[in-house]
Amino acid sequence: MLDTNDFKRSVKEWVRDNPKASLADLADFCEDLIPAKQFQSHSWLVEQTVGWYQNVINSRRHLNEQDDNLDDEE
């Protein structure tokens, strides 16, 4: 049985440990967390997690751009 709370904890730990990983890397990691017999019924977790991580990456990029703009103003 897949425990979604354990899944989320594992993903958050992986993201902390792999801050420069790609979306494909995360998708592979998520797929490995889901038992083969449950993959079809839980594949939505991979899609949802990759979408969440895409937002994290975009937020980081946006914050870095804002910091760069502030540095240029000084």
PDB file of N, CA, C and O in Angstrom:
ATOM      1  N   MET A   1       0.848  -1.195   0.000  1.00  0.00           N
ATOM      2  CA  MET A   1       0.000   0.000   0.000  1.00  0.00           C
ATOM      3  C   MET A   1       0.882   1.242   0.000  1.00  0.00           C
ATOM      4  O   MET A   1       1.818   1.344   0.793  1.00  0.00           O
ATOM      5  N   LEU A   2       0.592   2.152  -0.859  1.00  0.00           N
ATOM      6  CA  LEU A   2       1.355   3.391  -0.957  1.00  0.00           C
ATOM      7  C   LEU A   2       0.800   4.411   0.031  1.00  0.00           C
ATOM      8  O   LEU A   2      -0.390   4.726   0.010  1.00  0.00           O
ATOM      9  N   ASP A   3       1.652   4.911   0.876  1.00  0.00           N
ATOM     10  CA  ASP A   3       1.265   5.954   1.831  1.00  0.00           C
ATOM     11  C   ASP A   3       1.644   7.299   1.206  1.00  0.00           C
ATOM     12  O   ASP A   3       2.825   7.605   1.042  1.00  0.00           O
ATOM     13  N   THR A   4       0.637   8.092   0.863  1.00  0.00           N
ATOM     14  CA  THR A   4       0.916   9.361   0.177  1.00  0.00           C
ATOM     15  C   THR A   4       1.697  10.329   1.057  1.00  0.00           C
ATOM     16  O   THR A   4       2.450  11.154   0.540  1.00  0.00           O
ATOM     17  N   ASN A   5       1.535  10.248   2.375  1.00  0.00           N
ATOM     18  CA  ASN A   5       2.321  11.123   3.254  1.00  0.00           C
ATOM     19  C   ASN A   5       3.797  10.752   3.198  1.00  0.00           C
ATOM     20  O   ASN A   5       4.655  11.635   3.175  1.00  0.00           O
ATOM     21  N   ASP A   6       4.104   9.457   3.177  1.00  0.00           N
ATOM     22  CA  ASP A   6       5.495   9.021   3.029  1.00  0.00           C
ATOM     23  C   ASP A   6       6.040   9.438   1.665  1.00  0.00           C
ATOM     24  O   ASP A   6       7.199   9.836   1.548  1.00  0.00           O
ATOM     25  N   PHE A   7       5.210   9.344   0.648  1.00  0.00           N
ATOM     26  CA  PHE A   7       5.595   9.755  -0.698  1.00  0.00           C
ATOM     27  C   PHE A   7       5.987  11.231  -0.697  1.00  0.00           C
ATOM     28  O   PHE A   7       7.041  11.602  -1.214  1.00  0.00           O
ATOM     29  N   LYS A   8       5.132  12.067  -0.113  1.00  0.00           N
ATOM     30  CA  LYS A   8       5.400  13.508  -0.075  1.00  0.00           C
ATOM     31  C   LYS A   8       6.671  13.824   0.713  1.00  0.00           C
ATOM     32  O   LYS A   8       7.469  14.667   0.301  1.00  0.00           O
ATOM     33  N   ARG A   9       6.856  13.150   1.841  1.00  0.00           N
ATOM     34  CA  ARG A   9       8.072  13.370   2.642  1.00  0.00           C
ATOM     35  C   ARG A   9       9.319  12.991   1.849  1.00  0.00           C
ATOM     36  O   ARG A   9      10.318  13.710   1.856  1.00  0.00           O
ATOM     37  N   SER A  10       9.244  11.864   1.175  1.00  0.00           N
ATOM     38  CA  SER A  10      10.384  11.408   0.372  1.00  0.00           C
ATOM     39  C   SER A  10      10.702  12.402  -0.740  1.00  0.00           C
ATOM     40  O   SER A  10      11.869  12.689  -1.009  1.00  0.00           O
ATOM     41  N   VAL A  11       9.666  12.923  -1.380  1.00  0.00           N
ATOM     42  CA  VAL A  11       9.871  13.888  -2.468  1.00  0.00           C
ATOM     43  C   VAL A  11      10.494  15.171  -1.929  1.00  0.00           C
ATOM     44  O   VAL A  11      11.436  15.695  -2.523  1.00  0.00           O
ATOM     45  N   LYS A  12       9.988  15.676  -0.826  1.00  0.00           N
ATOM     46  CA  LYS A  12      10.537  16.913  -0.261  1.00  0.00           C
ATOM     47  C   LYS A  12      11.995  16.735   0.142  1.00  0.00           C
ATOM     48  O   LYS A  12      12.807  17.639  -0.055  1.00  0.00           O
ATOM     49  N   GLU A  13      12.333  15.581   0.701  1.00  0.00           N
ATOM     50  CA  GLU A  13      13.721  15.303   1.069  1.00  0.00           C
ATOM     51  C   GLU A  13      14.590  15.224  -0.182  1.00  0.00           C
ATOM     52  O   GLU A  13      15.702  15.753  -0.203  1.00  0.00           O
ATOM     53  N   TRP A  14      14.086  14.566  -1.220  1.00  0.00           N
ATOM     54  CA  TRP A  14      14.825  14.446  -2.461  1.00  0.00           C
ATOM     55  C   TRP A  14      15.076  15.827  -3.082  1.00  0.00           C
ATOM     56  O   TRP A  14      16.170  16.104  -3.572  1.00  0.00           O
ATOM     57  N   VAL A  15      14.061  16.679  -3.057  1.00  0.00           N
ATOM     58  CA  VAL A  15      14.199  18.023  -3.618  1.00  0.00           C
ATOM     59  C   VAL A  15      15.261  18.805  -2.846  1.00  0.00           C
ATOM     60  O   VAL A  15      16.071  19.508  -3.450  1.00  0.00           O
ATOM     61  N   ARG A  16      15.262  18.686  -1.515  1.00  0.00           N
ATOM     62  CA  ARG A  16      16.300  19.355  -0.714  1.00  0.00           C
ATOM     63  C   ARG A  16      17.690  18.839  -1.051  1.00  0.00           C
ATOM     64  O   ARG A  16      18.646  19.612  -1.124  1.00  0.00           O
ATOM     65  N   ASP A  17      17.801  17.529  -1.258  1.00  0.00           N
ATOM     66  CA  ASP A  17      19.098  16.914  -1.541  1.00  0.00           C
ATOM     67  C   ASP A  17      19.552  17.089  -2.985  1.00  0.00           C
ATOM     68  O   ASP A  17      20.731  16.909  -3.291  1.00  0.00           O
ATOM     69  N   ASN A  18      18.628  17.436  -3.869  1.00  0.00           N
ATOM     70  CA  ASN A  18      18.928  17.557  -5.307  1.00  0.00           C
ATOM     71  C   ASN A  18      18.365  18.861  -5.863  1.00  0.00           C
ATOM     72  O   ASN A  18      17.496  18.834  -6.734  1.00  0.00           O
ATOM     73  N   PRO A  19      18.847  19.997  -5.373  1.00  0.00           N
ATOM     74  CA  PRO A  19      18.237  21.276  -5.754  1.00  0.00           C
ATOM     75  C   PRO A  19      18.363  21.639  -7.236  1.00  0.00           C
ATOM     76  O   PRO A  19      17.608  22.478  -7.728  1.00  0.00           O
ATOM     77  N   LYS A  20      19.294  21.027  -7.944  1.00  0.00           N
ATOM     78  CA  LYS A  20      19.481  21.371  -9.353  1.00  0.00           C
ATOM     79  C   LYS A  20      19.029  20.257 -10.285  1.00  0.00           C
ATOM     80  O   LYS A  20      19.392  20.236 -11.461  1.00  0.00           O
ATOM     81  N   ALA A  21      18.240  19.338  -9.759  1.00  0.00           N
ATOM     82  CA  ALA A  21      17.771  18.210 -10.568  1.00  0.00           C
ATOM     83  C   ALA A  21      16.729  18.663 -11.578  1.00  0.00           C
ATOM     84  O   ALA A  21      16.076  19.694 -11.412  1.00  0.00           O
ATOM     85  N   SER A  22      16.595  17.871 -12.618  1.00  0.00           N
ATOM     86  CA  SER A  22      15.622  18.194 -13.673  1.00  0.00           C
ATOM     87  C   SER A  22      14.258  17.610 -13.329  1.00  0.00           C
ATOM     88  O   SER A  22      14.113  16.807 -12.407  1.00  0.00           O
ATOM     89  N   LEU A  23      13.269  18.037 -14.095  1.00  0.00           N
ATOM     90  CA  LEU A  23      11.922  17.492 -13.930  1.00  0.00           C
ATOM     91  C   LEU A  23      11.904  16.000 -14.242  1.00  0.00           C
ATOM     92  O   LEU A  23      11.186  15.237 -13.595  1.00  0.00           O
ATOM     93  N   ALA A  24      12.683  15.586 -15.223  1.00  0.00           N
ATOM     94  CA  ALA A  24      12.754  14.169 -15.574  1.00  0.00           C
ATOM     95  C   ALA A  24      13.353  13.353 -14.432  1.00  0.00           C
ATOM     96  O   ALA A  24      12.912  12.236 -14.159  1.00  0.00           O
ATOM     97  N   ASP A  25      14.361  13.918 -13.766  1.00  0.00           N
ATOM     98  CA  ASP A  25      14.955  13.236 -12.614  1.00  0.00           C
ATOM     99  C   ASP A  25      13.918  13.027 -11.517  1.00  0.00           C
ATOM    100  O   ASP A  25      13.837  11.952 -10.923  1.00  0.00           O
ATOM    101  N   LEU A  26      13.140  14.049 -11.257  1.00  0.00           N
ATOM    102  CA  LEU A  26      12.101  13.946 -10.237  1.00  0.00           C
ATOM    103  C   LEU A  26      11.042  12.931 -10.642  1.00  0.00           C
ATOM    104  O   LEU A  26      10.600  12.135  -9.815  1.00  0.00           O
ATOM    105  N   ALA A  27      10.635  12.950 -11.893  1.00  0.00           N
ATOM    106  CA  ALA A  27       9.632  11.993 -12.365  1.00  0.00           C
ATOM    107  C   ALA A  27      10.138  10.561 -12.177  1.00  0.00           C
ATOM    108  O   ALA A  27       9.392   9.688 -11.733  1.00  0.00           O
ATOM    109  N   ASP A  28      11.394  10.327 -12.515  1.00  0.00           N
ATOM    110  CA  ASP A  28      11.987   8.994 -12.327  1.00  0.00           C
ATOM    111  C   ASP A  28      11.972   8.599 -10.856  1.00  0.00           C
ATOM    112  O   ASP A  28      11.623   7.469 -10.517  1.00  0.00           O
ATOM    113  N   PHE A  29      12.351   9.528  -9.985  1.00  0.00           N
ATOM    114  CA  PHE A  29      12.360   9.256  -8.551  1.00  0.00           C
ATOM    115  C   PHE A  29      10.947   8.903  -8.065  1.00  0.00           C
ATOM    116  O   PHE A  29      10.760   7.937  -7.326  1.00  0.00           O
ATOM    117  N   CYS A  30       9.969   9.691  -8.485  1.00  0.00           N
ATOM    118  CA  CYS A  30       8.587   9.453  -8.068  1.00  0.00           C
ATOM    119  C   CYS A  30       8.081   8.095  -8.561  1.00  0.00           C
ATOM    120  O   CYS A  30       7.423   7.362  -7.823  1.00  0.00           O
ATOM    121  N   GLU A  31       8.389   7.777  -9.787  1.00  0.00           N
ATOM    122  CA  GLU A  31       7.957   6.501 -10.343  1.00  0.00           C
ATOM    123  C   GLU A  31       8.537   5.335  -9.558  1.00  0.00           C
ATOM    124  O   GLU A  31       7.877   4.312  -9.373  1.00  0.00           O
ATOM    125  N   ASP A  32       9.774   5.491  -9.099  1.00  0.00           N
ATOM    126  CA  ASP A  32      10.405   4.440  -8.303  1.00  0.00           C
ATOM    127  C   ASP A  32       9.754   4.274  -6.937  1.00  0.00           C
ATOM    128  O   ASP A  32       9.823   3.194  -6.350  1.00  0.00           O
ATOM    129  N   LEU A  33       9.124   5.322  -6.424  1.00  0.00           N
ATOM    130  CA  LEU A  33       8.467   5.247  -5.118  1.00  0.00           C
ATOM    131  C   LEU A  33       7.139   4.490  -5.158  1.00  0.00           C
ATOM    132  O   LEU A  33       6.664   4.007  -4.129  1.00  0.00           O
ATOM    133  N   ILE A  34       6.551   4.389  -6.330  1.00  0.00           N
ATOM    134  CA  ILE A  34       5.232   3.767  -6.465  1.00  0.00           C
ATOM    135  C   ILE A  34       5.410   2.293  -6.845  1.00  0.00           C
ATOM    136  O   ILE A  34       6.028   1.988  -7.865  1.00  0.00           O
ATOM    137  N   PRO A  35       4.873   1.386  -6.034  1.00  0.00           N
ATOM    138  CA  PRO A  35       4.962  -0.041  -6.376  1.00  0.00           C
ATOM    139  C   PRO A  35       4.324  -0.319  -7.740  1.00  0.00           C
ATOM    140  O   PRO A  35       3.311   0.284  -8.097  1.00  0.00           O
ATOM    141  N   ALA A  36       4.920  -1.224  -8.485  1.00  0.00           N
ATOM    142  CA  ALA A  36       4.465  -1.515  -9.841  1.00  0.00           C
ATOM    143  C   ALA A  36       2.981  -1.866  -9.892  1.00  0.00           C
ATOM    144  O   ALA A  36       2.280  -1.449 -10.814  1.00  0.00           O
ATOM    145  N   LYS A  37       2.503  -2.614  -8.927  1.00  0.00           N
ATOM    146  CA  LYS A  37       1.101  -3.029  -8.925  1.00  0.00           C
ATOM    147  C   LYS A  37       0.153  -1.853  -8.699  1.00  0.00           C
ATOM    148  O   LYS A  37      -1.029  -1.938  -9.031  1.00  0.00           O
ATOM    149  N   GLN A  38       0.656  -0.772  -8.145  1.00  0.00           N
ATOM    150  CA  GLN A  38      -0.186   0.392  -7.849  1.00  0.00           C
ATOM    151  C   GLN A  38       0.085   1.569  -8.779  1.00  0.00           C
ATOM    152  O   GLN A  38      -0.522   2.632  -8.642  1.00  0.00           O
ATOM    153  N   PHE A  39       0.991   1.375  -9.716  1.00  0.00           N
ATOM    154  CA  PHE A  39       1.402   2.513 -10.533  1.00  0.00           C
ATOM    155  C   PHE A  39       0.249   3.113 -11.326  1.00  0.00           C
ATOM    156  O   PHE A  39       0.108   4.335 -11.380  1.00  0.00           O
ATOM    157  N   GLN A  40      -0.565   2.285 -11.933  1.00  0.00           N
ATOM    158  CA  GLN A  40      -1.649   2.817 -12.766  1.00  0.00           C
ATOM    159  C   GLN A  40      -2.620   3.669 -11.951  1.00  0.00           C
ATOM    160  O   GLN A  40      -3.071   4.716 -12.416  1.00  0.00           O
ATOM    161  N   SER A  41      -2.935   3.231 -10.759  1.00  0.00           N
ATOM    162  CA  SER A  41      -3.897   3.980  -9.945  1.00  0.00           C
ATOM    163  C   SER A  41      -3.275   5.180  -9.238  1.00  0.00           C
ATOM    164  O   SER A  41      -3.995   6.040  -8.729  1.00  0.00           O
ATOM    165  N   HIS A  42      -1.941   5.246  -9.200  1.00  0.00           N
ATOM    166  CA  HIS A  42      -1.275   6.353  -8.515  1.00  0.00           C
ATOM    167  C   HIS A  42      -0.375   7.187  -9.429  1.00  0.00           C
ATOM    168  O   HIS A  42       0.391   8.021  -8.948  1.00  0.00           O
ATOM    169  N   SER A  43      -0.462   6.970 -10.721  1.00  0.00           N
ATOM    170  CA  SER A  43       0.398   7.723 -11.646  1.00  0.00           C
ATOM    171  C   SER A  43       0.114   9.227 -11.583  1.00  0.00           C
ATOM    172  O   SER A  43       0.974  10.038 -11.927  1.00  0.00           O
ATOM    173  N   TRP A  44      -1.074   9.590 -11.149  1.00  0.00           N
ATOM    174  CA  TRP A  44      -1.417  11.006 -11.006  1.00  0.00           C
ATOM    175  C   TRP A  44      -0.469  11.696 -10.024  1.00  0.00           C
ATOM    176  O   TRP A  44      -0.224  12.896 -10.143  1.00  0.00           O
ATOM    177  N   LEU A  45       0.064  10.950  -9.057  1.00  0.00           N
ATOM    178  CA  LEU A  45       1.005  11.543  -8.099  1.00  0.00           C
ATOM    179  C   LEU A  45       2.260  12.053  -8.798  1.00  0.00           C
ATOM    180  O   LEU A  45       2.798  13.100  -8.438  1.00  0.00           O
ATOM    181  N   VAL A  46       2.716  11.315  -9.788  1.00  0.00           N
ATOM    182  CA  VAL A  46       3.906  11.732 -10.533  1.00  0.00           C
ATOM    183  C   VAL A  46       3.610  13.032 -11.268  1.00  0.00           C
ATOM    184  O   VAL A  46       4.389  13.982 -11.193  1.00  0.00           O
ATOM    185  N   GLU A  47       2.498  13.076 -11.971  1.00  0.00           N
ATOM    186  CA  GLU A  47       2.131  14.276 -12.729  1.00  0.00           C
ATOM    187  C   GLU A  47       1.954  15.478 -11.803  1.00  0.00           C
ATOM    188  O   GLU A  47       2.431  16.574 -12.101  1.00  0.00           O
ATOM    189  N   GLN A  48       1.276  15.271 -10.697  1.00  0.00           N
ATOM    190  CA  GLN A  48       1.037  16.357  -9.750  1.00  0.00           C
ATOM    191  C   GLN A  48       2.349  16.855  -9.134  1.00  0.00           C
ATOM    192  O   GLN A  48       2.551  18.060  -8.980  1.00  0.00           O
ATOM    193  N   THR A  49       3.220  15.936  -8.791  1.00  0.00           N
ATOM    194  CA  THR A  49       4.491  16.293  -8.167  1.00  0.00           C
ATOM    195  C   THR A  49       5.397  17.031  -9.143  1.00  0.00           C
ATOM    196  O   THR A  49       6.036  18.017  -8.776  1.00  0.00           O
ATOM    197  N   VAL A  50       5.453  16.565 -10.371  1.00  0.00           N
ATOM    198  CA  VAL A  50       6.274  17.241 -11.388  1.00  0.00           C
ATOM    199  C   VAL A  50       5.732  18.644 -11.652  1.00  0.00           C
ATOM    200  O   VAL A  50       6.510  19.584 -11.816  1.00  0.00           O
ATOM    201  N   GLY A  51       4.415  18.797 -11.695  1.00  0.00           N
ATOM    202  CA  GLY A  51       3.819  20.125 -11.863  1.00  0.00           C
ATOM    203  C   GLY A  51       4.155  21.041 -10.706  1.00  0.00           C
ATOM    204  O   GLY A  51       4.457  22.218 -10.907  1.00  0.00           O
ATOM    205  N   TRP A  52       4.105  20.508  -9.494  1.00  0.00           N
ATOM    206  CA  TRP A  52       4.468  21.289  -8.301  1.00  0.00           C
ATOM    207  C   TRP A  52       5.926  21.721  -8.388  1.00  0.00           C
ATOM    208  O   TRP A  52       6.252  22.876  -8.111  1.00  0.00           O
ATOM    209  N   TYR A  53       6.809  20.790  -8.775  1.00  0.00           N
ATOM    210  CA  TYR A  53       8.238  21.108  -8.855  1.00  0.00           C
ATOM    211  C   TYR A  53       8.509  22.135  -9.951  1.00  0.00           C
ATOM    212  O   TYR A  53       9.392  22.981  -9.802  1.00  0.00           O
ATOM    213  N   GLN A  54       7.762  22.068 -11.042  1.00  0.00           N
ATOM    214  CA  GLN A  54       7.900  23.081 -12.101  1.00  0.00           C
ATOM    215  C   GLN A  54       7.593  24.465 -11.542  1.00  0.00           C
ATOM    216  O   GLN A  54       8.279  25.434 -11.869  1.00  0.00           O
ATOM    217  N   ASN A  55       6.570  24.562 -10.705  1.00  0.00           N
ATOM    218  CA  ASN A  55       6.254  25.842 -10.062  1.00  0.00           C
ATOM    219  C   ASN A  55       7.360  26.286  -9.121  1.00  0.00           C
ATOM    220  O   ASN A  55       7.666  27.476  -9.041  1.00  0.00           O
ATOM    221  N   VAL A  56       7.963  25.342  -8.407  1.00  0.00           N
ATOM    222  CA  VAL A  56       9.082  25.667  -7.515  1.00  0.00           C
ATOM    223  C   VAL A  56      10.241  26.232  -8.331  1.00  0.00           C
ATOM    224  O   VAL A  56      10.827  27.251  -7.965  1.00  0.00           O
ATOM    225  N   ILE A  57      10.564  25.573  -9.425  1.00  0.00           N
ATOM    226  CA  ILE A  57      11.669  26.030 -10.287  1.00  0.00           C
ATOM    227  C   ILE A  57      11.368  27.424 -10.835  1.00  0.00           C
ATOM    228  O   ILE A  57      12.238  28.294 -10.831  1.00  0.00           O
ATOM    229  N   ASN A  58      10.143  27.635 -11.303  1.00  0.00           N
ATOM    230  CA  ASN A  58       9.769  28.942 -11.845  1.00  0.00           C
ATOM    231  C   ASN A  58       9.837  30.024 -10.766  1.00  0.00           C
ATOM    232  O   ASN A  58      10.263  31.146 -11.042  1.00  0.00           O
ATOM    233  N   SER A  59       9.427  29.702  -9.558  1.00  0.00           N
ATOM    234  CA  SER A  59       9.490  30.665  -8.451  1.00  0.00           C
ATOM    235  C   SER A  59      10.932  31.026  -8.129  1.00  0.00           C
ATOM    236  O   SER A  59      11.262  32.194  -7.919  1.00  0.00           O
ATOM    237  N   ARG A  60      11.784  30.012  -8.092  1.00  0.00           N
ATOM    238  CA  ARG A  60      13.213  30.264  -7.833  1.00  0.00           C
ATOM    239  C   ARG A  60      13.793  31.168  -8.910  1.00  0.00           C
ATOM    240  O   ARG A  60      14.519  32.119  -8.619  1.00  0.00           O
ATOM    241  N   ARG A  61      13.464  30.857 -10.150  1.00  0.00           N
ATOM    242  CA  ARG A  61      13.977  31.644 -11.285  1.00  0.00           C
ATOM    243  C   ARG A  61      13.496  33.089 -11.175  1.00  0.00           C
ATOM    244  O   ARG A  61      14.262  34.028 -11.393  1.00  0.00           O
ATOM    245  N   HIS A  62      12.227  33.254 -10.838  1.00  0.00           N
ATOM    246  CA  HIS A  62      11.645  34.589 -10.705  1.00  0.00           C
ATOM    247  C   HIS A  62      12.329  35.357  -9.566  1.00  0.00           C
ATOM    248  O   HIS A  62      12.642  36.537  -9.718  1.00  0.00           O
ATOM    249  N   LEU A  63      12.556  34.702  -8.443  1.00  0.00           N
ATOM    250  CA  LEU A  63      13.219  35.357  -7.312  1.00  0.00           C
ATOM    251  C   LEU A  63      14.655  35.739  -7.672  1.00  0.00           C
ATOM    252  O   LEU A  63      15.127  36.812  -7.297  1.00  0.00           O
ATOM    253  N   ASN A  64      15.344  34.865  -8.396  1.00  0.00           N
ATOM    254  CA  ASN A  64      16.710  35.177  -8.812  1.00  0.00           C
ATOM    255  C   ASN A  64      16.733  36.369  -9.758  1.00  0.00           C
ATOM    256  O   ASN A  64      17.631  37.207  -9.679  1.00  0.00           O
ATOM    257  N   GLU A  65      15.755  36.450 -10.650  1.00  0.00           N
ATOM    258  CA  GLU A  65      15.677  37.586 -11.562  1.00  0.00           C
ATOM    259  C   GLU A  65      15.414  38.877 -10.799  1.00  0.00           C
ATOM    260  O   GLU A  65      15.983  39.919 -11.121  1.00  0.00           O
ATOM    261  N   GLN A  66      14.548  38.810  -9.783  1.00  0.00           N
ATOM    262  CA  GLN A  66      14.281  39.993  -8.961  1.00  0.00           C
ATOM    263  C   GLN A  66      15.537  40.425  -8.221  1.00  0.00           C
ATOM    264  O   GLN A  66      15.831  41.618  -8.143  1.00  0.00           O
ATOM    265  N   ASP A  67      16.284  39.464  -7.676  1.00  0.00           N
ATOM    266  CA  ASP A  67      17.526  39.794  -6.986  1.00  0.00           C
ATOM    267  C   ASP A  67      18.531  40.431  -7.941  1.00  0.00           C
ATOM    268  O   ASP A  67      19.216  41.387  -7.575  1.00  0.00           O
ATOM    269  N   ASP A  68      18.622  39.906  -9.162  1.00  0.00           N
ATOM    270  CA  ASP A  68      19.522  40.475 -10.152  1.00  0.00           C
ATOM    271  C   ASP A  68      19.122  41.912 -10.488  1.00  0.00           C
ATOM    272  O   ASP A  68      19.983  42.777 -10.650  1.00  0.00           O
ATOM    273  N   ASN A  69      17.821  42.162 -10.593  1.00  0.00           N
ATOM    274  CA  ASN A  69      17.352  43.511 -10.907  1.00  0.00           C
ATOM    275  C   ASN A  69      17.666  44.469  -9.758  1.00  0.00           C
ATOM    276  O   ASN A  69      18.030  45.621  -9.995  1.00  0.00           O
ATOM    277  N   LEU A  70      17.528  44.002  -8.521  1.00  0.00           N
ATOM    278  CA  LEU A  70      17.851  44.851  -7.369  1.00  0.00           C
ATOM    279  C   LEU A  70      19.336  45.163  -7.326  1.00  0.00           C
ATOM    280  O   LEU A  70      19.727  46.282  -6.995  1.00  0.00           O
ATOM    281  N   ASP A  71      20.161  44.186  -7.658  1.00  0.00           N
ATOM    282  CA  ASP A  71      21.601  44.401  -7.676  1.00  0.00           C
ATOM    283  C   ASP A  71      21.987  45.422  -8.735  1.00  0.00           C
ATOM    284  O   ASP A  71      22.896  46.224  -8.522  1.00  0.00           O
ATOM    285  N   ASP A  72      21.301  45.398  -9.880  1.00  0.00           N
ATOM    286  CA  ASP A  72      21.574  46.342 -10.954  1.00  0.00           C
ATOM    287  C   ASP A  72      21.208  47.768 -10.574  1.00  0.00           C
ATOM    288  O   ASP A  72      21.812  48.717 -11.074  1.00  0.00           O
ATOM    289  N   GLU A  73      20.225  47.928  -9.694  1.00  0.00           N
ATOM    290  CA  GLU A  73      19.765  49.252  -9.283  1.00  0.00           C
ATOM    291  C   GLU A  73      20.727  49.916  -8.295  1.00  0.00           C
ATOM    292  O   GLU A  73      20.746  51.139  -8.158  1.00  0.00           O
ATOM    293  N   GLU A  74      21.512  49.101  -7.619  1.00  0.00           N
ATOM    294  CA  GLU A  74      22.398  49.665  -6.571  1.00  0.00           C
ATOM    295  C   GLU A  74      23.607  50.347  -7.128  1.00  0.00           C
ATOM    296  O   GLU A  74      24.430  50.861  -6.371  1.00  0.00           O
TER     297      GLU A  74
END
